[in-house]
Amino acid sequence: MPETNDTFLNNTNNSGFLFQMRIEQEIETNKPGNWQPIAHEHRWRDPLDGKEGFVDLILEYGIERMVIECKKTRDASWIFLVPDNRGLTKRSRFLWTYEGKVKQEVYRKKIFAWHDFSTNSNSLESSFCIVRGQGEKDAPMLERLSGILLRSVERLATEELEFEKPSEGELHFYIPVIITTATLFTCRYDTNNVSIISGELSDAVFEEVPFIRFRKNLSTSLPTQKLQNLQQANKENERTIFVINSNHIVKVLSEIKFPYELNAPWPWENLRSS
């Protein structure tokens, strides 16, 4: 069967590259929240296992970095489970890095960690995402995508720590983001309505949302502080990914900002050198 223009067009549209470039153009044109694209298709490689990939898009706003993975789907809906007693939250567990003198130290240090911060924008938060067509034996799609994104965030952060910096101290925050064409829904439910026999809900409320915080124990490779028990390990391994519907990126990005005034002491003041 000969190739036609329609065949070429269909093959082209099946890729995600066009969507990625359109997202970058939308941000460059509208400059939401003064976020500026500074890199795309940025190569990263994890020296621990040799895995490598490309960051779709990196945005900058002052000391903040937004690391974006673009995910194009067709007629897809992602459903996030949210208990009906959970309200909106501003908390987000993101990566920070710092290079400079800590307390009374003479020498500069390079330190990093994942930590809970507050942002100016609030949203619902979920640890579970249901994707249509995903079977019980399949590895959860959003967890797989988030794991790769988080690995790229850490490699980007360590790369930036190695740059020559003229200033006395350098602080950066890294925000992992997935921008998708999928429609995002929350499923507000009462656990009491889940049958202990079938494991199914008898009733729930579904609502479309422009974005949501996906927070879960997800694999990353940077070393963490010494942990004392499973409860602490469970908390320390949590990560936050912003999942944003592409139709709402201008509004959502206009609102996502870190407050620079955080509760003292600053977290990097209490950590040892990496």
Secondary structure, 3 states (H helix, E strand, C coil): CCCCHHHHHHHHHHCCHHHHHHHHHHHHHHCHHHCEEEEEEEEEECCCCCCEEEEEEEEEECCEEEEEEEECCCCCEEEEEEECCCCCEEEEEEEEEEEECCCCCCCCEEEEEEEEEEEEEEECEECCEEECCCCCCCCCHHHHHHHHHHHHHHHHHHHHHCCCCCCCCEEEEEEEEEEECCEEEEEEECHHHECCCCCCECCCEEEECCEEEEEEECCCCCCCCCCCCHHHHHHHCEEEEEEEEHHHHHHHHHHCCCCCCCCCCCHHHHCCCC
